[in-house]
Amino acid sequence: MKQSQSCIPAWGIFCLALLVRVLYNNTVAHPYYPLHDSLAYQSIGLNIIKEQCFCQYPHIPTVYRAPLWPGIIAVIALLFGPSDYFARLFLCCVGSGTCVLVYLFAKNLFNLRIGILAGVVAAIYPELYIYDGWLYTESLYTFLFFAFCYGVYQLQCSPQRSRWICCGILLGLLTLTRPNGLLVLVAFIFWAAIMGWIKVLPWSTVTRSVVTITLITLALVAPWTLRNYHVSHAFIPVATGDGTVLLGVYNTMTLTNPSYPGGNIGTWINPLISSPAVTQRYPIYTCAAPCEVAREDAYKSAATQWIQRHIDDMPHLLTLHFFNMWQPDTFEADLPTVRFPNHKATQLVVLMMKSFPIGIFILATFGLLATLRQWRELLFSYLLLLLTIVECVIFYGIPRFRAPIEPILILLAAAAIWRLTKIAATQSKAWHH
C-alpha cells in the first residue's frame, strides 16, 4: 500500500505533463506536417520500411543522421501507419517521462514537496513541451540525457551492478540519438576520476563502473559504426554532419546577417546560401555515403580556413554564441509556434516561451549558488551544464541547443526555492522564540 501511494505523485505529474503535451499537439501543432530536419527523419524511417535501407532518398544510403530516432519512427509507422501524429504522441510520452525524472531527482535531493513542485513546473514549462510537437530529436535526446544524469546520481548513492548496466544502455541509446553522446561518456569518465580522487567512491568501484558503462555503450554503437564503414568506407562512429554545422557557422554572413528576419546574428546560415562556392561541388539529392564523408571533410576544411583568416573576429562570434543560447524563446522554421502564429493557442504558448524561461534562469542562478555545498552530489549535473554550454559556444548557440539542460535548470530553480523555504522556516522559528 505504501509503495503504491508513493507512486501517486509520479503518476500525477506524468498525467499532467501528458495532458499538456496532447493539448499542445491538438491545438498549436494540429495542422503540423514535417519539414526540414523532421522531414529527413521521417523519410529515413519510412524508407527503412519501404526500401529496407537507411536512406533519406530511395536507394542512397546515408551516414548523415544518427539511427535511433528514424528507427523509432519506422517502428511506429509499422504499428500505427505513416502519420506523423503517432510519432508526436510517442514524444508526448517521452517528454512526460522527463518531467517524472525531474520530480524524482528533486525529491531525492531536497524533499517531496519540492520534488512535486519541480515536476509540475517541468510539466507546464514551454521549452520542454514544444519539442514534443515536431519530429526533431530534442525530446528523445533530452530524456536520455537527463535519465543518464539521474542514473549517475543514483549510481553515486548506491553503486549497484544493475545501475551500471542501466547507465550503459542509456548512454548507448543517447549516442545513437546524437553523435555528441560520446562527449557525455568523456564527461562521465572525468566525473568518475574525480569521485575516486576525492574518495567519494572506492577506486575499485570507479574502475568497474567506468569499464562496464563504456563497454555497454561501445557494444551498442559498434554495429552501427560497422554499418557506416560498410556503406561509406570511412570510420564514422555514429553520423557525420559536423562539417555542415561548422561551415554554416564560420562564414562571413554570420557576422552581419541573422538566420531569419528579426533574429540574432552569429547563428547558423545554410552553407548553400553562406558558402555556395564550397557547396556547389556536391549534389544535394544524390550524395551517397562516400560523397557525404568527402563533403563534410571539405566543409570542415573551409570552416577551419575561414577561422584562420578571421581570428580577430572569433572572440566576438563566440560571445554571440554564448548569449544566443540564453534567448528565452525558441525560433525554428519547422516549429509549430512559428508555422502557425495566428492561432490563439499559439499566441499563449509564445507568451509563455518569452516569459517562463527568464524566471527559471534567475532561480537556477541562485540555485547553483545554493547547491555549492552539495557539489559532490551534483557534480555530474554541473559537468553536463558546462559541456552543453561549451558545445554551444564552439558550434553555435540557439535556444533549441539548450534543450538537454532545461531539466537541470529546473532542478536548480527548485534548489533555490528549497533554500528559500529553509531560510523562511529558520526565521519563523527564531521569531516565535
C-alpha positions as CSV (number, residue, x, y, z in Angstrom):
1,M,0.0,0.0,0.0
2,K,2.8,2.4,0.9
3,Q,4.7,1.7,-2.3
4,S,1.6,2.3,-4.4
5,Q,0.9,5.6,-2.6
6,S,4.5,6.7,-3.1
7,C,3.9,6.3,-6.9
8,I,0.9,8.7,-6.9
9,P,2.9,11.9,-7.3
10,A,4.9,10.4,-10.1
11,W,1.8,9.2,-12.0
12,G,0.1,12.6,-11.3
13,I,3.0,14.5,-12.8
14,F,3.1,12.1,-15.8
15,C,-0.6,12.6,-16.5
16,L,-0.4,16.4,-16.1
17,A,2.6,16.5,-18.4
18,L,0.9,14.2,-20.9
19,L,-2.3,16.3,-20.9
20,V,-0.3,19.5,-21.6
21,R,1.5,17.8,-24.5
22,V,-1.5,16.2,-26.0
23,L,-3.4,19.6,-25.8
24,Y,-0.4,21.3,-27.5
25,N,-0.4,18.7,-30.3
26,N,-4.1,19.0,-30.8
27,T,-4.2,22.8,-30.8
28,V,-1.0,24.6,-31.8
29,A,0.5,21.6,-33.7
30,H,-2.8,20.3,-35.0
31,P,-2.0,21.2,-38.7
32,Y,1.6,20.2,-38.4
33,Y,3.4,18.1,-41.0
34,P,7.2,17.5,-41.2
35,L,9.5,19.9,-43.0
36,H,13.3,20.4,-42.9
37,D,15.1,18.0,-40.5
38,S,11.9,16.5,-39.3
39,L,11.1,15.5,-42.9
40,A,14.5,14.0,-43.2
41,Y,14.0,11.8,-40.1
42,Q,10.5,10.8,-41.3
43,S,11.8,10.0,-44.8
44,I,14.5,7.8,-43.4
45,G,12.1,6.0,-41.1
46,L,9.6,5.3,-43.9
47,N,12.5,4.2,-46.2
48,I,13.6,1.7,-43.6
49,I,10.2,0.0,-44.1
50,K,9.7,0.6,-47.9
51,E,13.3,0.2,-49.1
52,Q,14.9,-1.8,-46.2
53,C,17.5,1.0,-46.4
54,F,18.7,3.7,-44.1
55,C,18.2,6.3,-46.8
56,Q,16.7,9.8,-46.9
57,Y,16.3,9.3,-50.6
58,P,15.4,5.9,-52.1
59,H,18.4,3.6,-52.7
60,I,21.0,6.1,-51.5
61,P,22.4,5.1,-48.1
62,T,23.2,7.9,-45.7
63,V,25.6,8.4,-42.8
64,Y,24.4,11.9,-42.1
65,R,21.8,11.1,-39.4
66,A,22.1,9.0,-36.2
67,P,19.9,5.9,-36.3
68,L,17.7,5.7,-33.2
69,W,15.0,8.3,-33.9
70,P,14.4,7.3,-37.5
71,G,14.4,3.7,-36.3
72,I,11.7,4.5,-33.8
73,I,9.7,6.4,-36.4
74,A,9.9,3.2,-38.6
75,V,8.6,1.0,-35.7
76,I,5.7,3.5,-35.0
77,A,4.8,3.7,-38.7
78,L,4.8,-0.1,-38.9
79,L,2.5,-0.4,-36.0
80,F,0.1,2.6,-36.5
81,G,0.7,3.9,-40.0
82,P,2.8,6.6,-41.5
83,S,1.1,9.6,-39.9
84,D,3.5,11.8,-38.0
85,Y,0.8,12.3,-35.3
86,F,1.5,8.9,-33.8
87,A,5.3,9.7,-33.6
88,R,4.4,13.0,-31.8
89,L,2.2,11.1,-29.3
90,F,5.2,8.9,-28.6
91,L,7.2,12.1,-28.0
92,C,4.5,13.3,-25.6
93,C,5.1,10.2,-23.5
94,V,8.8,10.7,-23.7
95,G,8.5,14.3,-22.6
96,S,6.2,13.3,-19.8
97,G,8.8,10.8,-18.6
98,T,11.4,13.6,-18.5
99,C,9.0,15.5,-16.1
100,V,8.8,12.5,-13.8
101,L,12.6,12.3,-13.7
102,V,12.7,15.9,-12.7
103,Y,10.3,15.1,-9.8
104,L,12.3,12.1,-8.7
105,F,15.6,13.9,-8.9
106,A,14.4,16.9,-6.9
107,K,12.6,14.7,-4.4
108,N,15.8,12.7,-3.7
109,L,17.9,15.9,-3.4
110,F,15.5,18.0,-1.4
111,N,12.1,16.8,-0.3
112,L,8.8,15.5,-1.6
113,R,7.1,18.9,-1.8
114,I,10.0,20.4,-3.8
115,G,10.0,17.4,-6.0
116,I,6.3,17.7,-6.8
117,L,6.8,21.5,-7.5
118,A,9.7,20.8,-9.8
119,G,7.7,18.1,-11.6
120,V,4.7,20.3,-12.1
121,V,6.9,23.2,-13.4
122,A,8.6,20.8,-15.8
123,A,5.1,19.6,-17.0
124,I,4.0,23.1,-17.9
125,Y,7.4,24.6,-18.9
126,P,7.0,25.5,-22.6
127,E,10.7,25.0,-23.5
128,L,10.1,21.3,-22.8
129,Y,6.7,20.6,-24.3
130,I,7.2,22.5,-27.6
131,Y,9.7,19.8,-28.6
132,D,7.0,17.1,-28.3
133,G,5.1,18.6,-31.2
134,W,7.6,18.1,-34.0
135,L,9.8,15.3,-35.3
136,Y,13.3,16.6,-34.2
137,T,15.5,14.7,-31.8
138,E,15.2,17.2,-28.9
139,S,12.6,15.4,-26.9
140,L,14.2,12.0,-27.1
141,Y,17.7,13.3,-26.6
142,T,16.7,15.4,-23.6
143,F,15.0,12.4,-21.9
144,L,18.0,10.1,-22.4
145,F,20.5,12.9,-21.4
146,F,18.7,13.7,-18.2
147,A,17.9,10.0,-17.5
148,F,21.7,9.3,-17.7
149,C,22.4,12.3,-15.4
150,Y,19.9,10.9,-12.8
151,G,21.3,7.4,-13.3
152,V,24.8,8.6,-12.4
153,Y,23.4,10.3,-9.3
154,Q,21.8,7.0,-8.3
155,L,25.0,5.2,-9.1
156,Q,26.9,7.6,-6.8
157,C,24.3,7.0,-4.0
158,S,24.4,3.2,-4.4
159,P,26.8,1.7,-6.9
160,Q,25.0,-1.5,-7.8
161,R,25.8,-3.5,-10.9
162,S,22.2,-3.2,-12.2
163,R,22.7,0.6,-12.2
164,W,25.9,0.3,-14.2
165,I,24.1,-1.7,-16.8
166,C,21.2,0.7,-16.9
167,C,23.5,3.7,-17.3
168,G,25.5,1.9,-20.1
169,I,22.2,1.3,-22.0
170,L,21.1,4.9,-21.6
171,L,24.4,6.2,-22.8
172,G,24.4,3.9,-25.7
173,L,20.9,5.0,-26.8
174,L,21.9,8.6,-26.2
175,T,24.9,8.3,-28.5
176,L,22.7,6.6,-31.2
177,T,20.3,9.6,-31.0
178,R,23.1,12.2,-31.5
179,P,26.8,11.7,-32.0
180,N,27.8,14.1,-29.2
181,G,26.6,11.5,-26.8
182,L,30.2,10.3,-26.9
183,L,31.2,13.5,-25.3
184,V,28.9,12.7,-22.4
185,L,30.9,9.5,-22.0
186,V,34.1,11.6,-21.7
187,A,32.3,13.7,-19.1
188,F,31.3,10.6,-17.2
189,I,34.9,9.2,-17.1
190,F,36.1,12.6,-15.9
191,W,33.4,12.7,-13.2
192,A,34.3,9.1,-12.1
193,A,38.0,10.0,-11.8
194,I,37.1,12.9,-9.5
195,M,34.9,10.7,-7.4
196,G,37.8,8.3,-7.0
197,W,40.3,11.0,-6.3
198,I,38.3,12.7,-3.5
199,K,37.3,9.3,-2.2
200,V,33.6,9.6,-2.6
201,L,33.7,6.2,-4.3
202,P,36.4,3.5,-3.9
203,W,38.7,3.2,-6.9
204,S,37.6,-0.4,-7.5
205,T,34.0,0.8,-7.8
206,V,35.0,3.6,-10.1
207,T,37.0,1.3,-12.3
208,R,34.3,-1.3,-12.6
209,S,31.6,1.3,-13.3
210,V,33.6,3.1,-16.0
211,V,34.6,-0.2,-17.7
212,T,31.1,-1.6,-17.6
213,I,29.3,1.6,-18.9
214,T,32.0,2.2,-21.6
215,L,31.8,-1.4,-22.8
216,I,28.0,-1.4,-23.0
217,T,28.0,1.9,-24.8
218,L,30.5,0.8,-27.3
219,A,28.7,-2.5,-27.8
220,L,25.5,-0.7,-28.7
221,V,27.2,1.7,-31.0
222,A,29.7,-0.7,-32.7
223,P,27.2,-2.4,-35.0
224,W,26.2,0.9,-36.4
225,T,29.8,2.0,-36.8
226,L,30.5,-1.2,-38.8
227,R,27.4,-0.4,-41.0
228,N,28.7,3.1,-41.6
229,Y,32.1,1.8,-42.6
230,H,30.5,-0.7,-45.0
231,V,28.5,2.0,-46.8
232,S,31.0,4.9,-46.7
233,H,34.4,3.2,-46.4
234,A,35.3,5.6,-43.6
235,F,35.3,5.5,-39.8
236,I,32.1,7.2,-38.8
237,P,31.1,6.1,-35.2
238,V,27.5,7.4,-35.4
239,A,26.9,10.1,-38.0
240,T,28.7,12.8,-39.9
241,G,27.3,16.3,-40.4
242,D,29.7,18.3,-38.3
243,G,31.1,19.9,-41.5
244,T,27.7,21.3,-42.4
245,V,27.3,22.7,-38.9
246,L,30.8,24.3,-38.9
247,L,30.6,25.8,-42.4
248,G,27.1,27.2,-41.6
249,V,28.5,29.0,-38.5
250,Y,32.0,30.1,-39.6
251,N,31.4,32.2,-42.6
252,T,31.3,36.0,-43.3
253,M,27.5,36.2,-43.5
254,T,27.0,35.1,-39.8
255,L,28.8,38.2,-38.6
256,T,26.3,40.6,-40.3
257,N,23.1,38.6,-41.2
258,P,20.6,36.9,-39.0
259,S,19.4,33.4,-40.0
260,Y,15.8,34.7,-40.1
261,P,14.3,38.3,-40.3
262,G,14.4,39.9,-36.9
263,G,16.7,37.2,-35.5
264,N,20.2,37.5,-33.9
265,I,23.4,37.5,-35.8
266,G,26.0,34.8,-35.0
267,T,23.9,31.7,-35.6
268,W,23.8,29.2,-38.4
269,I,23.2,30.1,-42.0
270,N,22.7,27.3,-44.5
271,P,26.0,26.7,-46.4
272,L,24.1,26.6,-49.6
273,I,23.5,30.3,-49.0
274,S,26.5,31.4,-47.0
275,S,29.2,29.4,-48.8
276,P,28.0,28.5,-52.3
277,A,31.5,28.3,-53.8
278,V,32.2,25.3,-51.5
279,T,28.8,23.6,-51.6
280,Q,28.2,23.6,-55.3
281,R,30.7,20.8,-55.8
282,Y,28.4,18.3,-54.1
283,P,25.0,17.2,-55.2
284,I,22.0,17.8,-52.9
285,Y,19.8,14.8,-53.6
286,T,22.2,12.1,-54.9
287,C,25.1,12.4,-52.5
288,A,25.6,8.9,-51.2
289,A,27.6,8.0,-48.1
290,P,31.1,8.3,-49.5
291,C,30.1,11.6,-51.0
292,E,28.7,12.7,-47.7
293,V,32.0,12.0,-46.0
294,A,34.0,13.9,-48.6
295,R,31.6,16.8,-48.5
296,E,31.7,17.1,-44.7
297,D,35.6,16.9,-44.8
298,A,35.6,19.7,-47.4
299,Y,33.2,21.8,-45.3
300,K,35.3,21.4,-42.2
301,S,38.4,22.4,-44.1
302,A,36.7,25.5,-45.5
303,A,35.4,26.4,-42.0
304,T,38.9,26.0,-40.5
305,Q,40.4,28.2,-43.2
306,W,37.8,30.9,-42.5
307,I,38.6,30.8,-38.8
308,Q,42.3,31.2,-39.5
309,R,41.6,34.2,-41.8
310,H,39.2,35.8,-39.3
311,I,40.9,35.1,-36.0
312,D,40.3,38.6,-34.8
313,D,36.5,38.1,-35.2
314,M,36.4,34.9,-33.2
315,P,36.0,36.4,-29.6
316,H,33.0,38.4,-30.8
317,L,31.5,35.5,-32.6
318,L,32.0,33.1,-29.7
319,T,30.5,35.6,-27.4
320,L,27.4,35.8,-29.6
321,H,27.1,32.0,-29.5
322,F,27.0,32.1,-25.7
323,F,24.4,34.8,-25.4
324,N,22.3,33.5,-28.2
325,M,21.8,30.2,-26.4
326,W,20.1,32.1,-23.5
327,Q,17.5,33.7,-25.6
328,P,14.2,32.8,-23.8
329,D,12.1,31.7,-26.7
330,T,12.9,29.1,-29.4
331,F,12.6,30.1,-33.1
332,E,12.8,27.3,-35.7
333,A,11.4,27.3,-39.2
334,D,9.6,24.0,-38.6
335,L,8.4,24.7,-35.1
336,P,4.5,24.8,-34.9
337,T,4.6,28.1,-33.0
338,V,6.4,29.6,-35.9
339,R,4.5,28.0,-38.7
340,F,1.0,28.7,-37.2
341,P,1.4,32.0,-35.5
342,N,-2.2,33.2,-35.8
343,H,-3.8,30.6,-33.6
344,K,-4.9,31.9,-30.2
345,A,-3.3,28.8,-28.5
346,T,0.0,29.6,-30.3
347,Q,0.0,33.2,-29.0
348,L,-0.5,31.9,-25.5
349,V,2.4,29.4,-25.8
350,V,4.6,32.1,-27.4
351,L,3.9,34.4,-24.4
352,M,4.9,31.6,-22.1
353,M,8.0,30.9,-24.1
354,K,9.1,34.5,-23.8
355,S,8.5,34.8,-20.0
356,F,8.8,31.4,-18.2
357,P,12.5,30.8,-19.1
358,I,13.5,34.1,-17.6
359,G,12.2,33.1,-14.2
360,I,13.9,29.7,-14.5
361,F,17.2,31.3,-15.4
362,I,17.1,33.7,-12.4
363,L,16.1,31.0,-10.0
364,A,18.6,28.5,-11.4
365,T,21.4,31.0,-10.9
366,F,20.5,31.3,-7.3
367,G,20.0,27.6,-7.1
368,L,23.5,27.0,-8.4
369,L,24.9,29.1,-5.6
370,A,22.6,27.4,-3.1
371,T,23.8,23.9,-4.0
372,L,27.5,24.5,-3.9
373,R,27.6,22.8,-0.5
374,Q,26.1,19.7,-2.3
375,W,28.6,19.9,-5.1
376,R,29.6,16.2,-4.7
377,E,26.0,15.1,-5.4
378,L,25.5,17.5,-8.3
379,L,29.0,17.4,-9.8
380,F,27.9,15.4,-12.8
381,S,24.9,17.8,-13.4
382,Y,27.3,20.7,-13.3
383,L,29.6,19.0,-15.8
384,L,26.7,18.4,-18.2
385,L,25.7,22.0,-17.9
386,L,29.3,23.1,-18.7
387,L,29.6,20.6,-21.6
388,T,26.4,21.9,-23.2
389,I,27.5,25.5,-22.9
390,V,30.9,24.7,-24.4
391,E,29.3,22.9,-27.3
392,C,27.0,25.9,-27.9
393,V,30.0,28.3,-27.8
394,I,32.1,26.2,-30.2
395,F,29.4,25.3,-32.6
396,Y,26.6,27.8,-32.3
397,G,24.2,28.8,-29.5
398,I,20.4,28.8,-30.0
399,P,17.6,28.1,-27.5
400,R,17.0,24.7,-29.1
401,F,20.5,23.6,-28.3
402,R,19.8,24.5,-24.7
403,A,17.0,21.8,-24.5
404,P,19.1,19.0,-23.0
405,I,19.9,21.1,-19.9
406,E,16.4,22.6,-19.4
407,P,15.6,19.8,-16.8
408,I,18.8,20.6,-14.9
409,L,17.9,24.3,-14.9
410,I,14.5,23.4,-13.5
411,L,16.3,21.3,-10.9
412,L,18.5,24.2,-9.9
413,A,15.5,26.5,-9.8
414,A,13.8,24.1,-7.4
415,A,17.0,24.2,-5.3
416,A,16.6,28.0,-5.0
417,I,13.1,27.6,-3.7
418,W,14.2,24.8,-1.3
419,R,16.8,27.1,0.1
420,L,14.3,30.0,0.4
421,T,11.9,27.8,2.3
422,K,14.6,26.7,4.7
423,I,15.6,30.3,5.4
424,A,11.9,31.2,5.9
425,A,11.4,28.3,8.3
426,T,14.5,29.3,10.3
427,Q,13.4,32.9,10.6
428,S,9.9,31.8,11.6
429,K,11.3,29.6,14.4
430,A,13.5,32.5,15.6
431,W,10.5,34.8,15.5
432,H,8.4,32.5,17.7
433,H,11.2,32.1,20.1
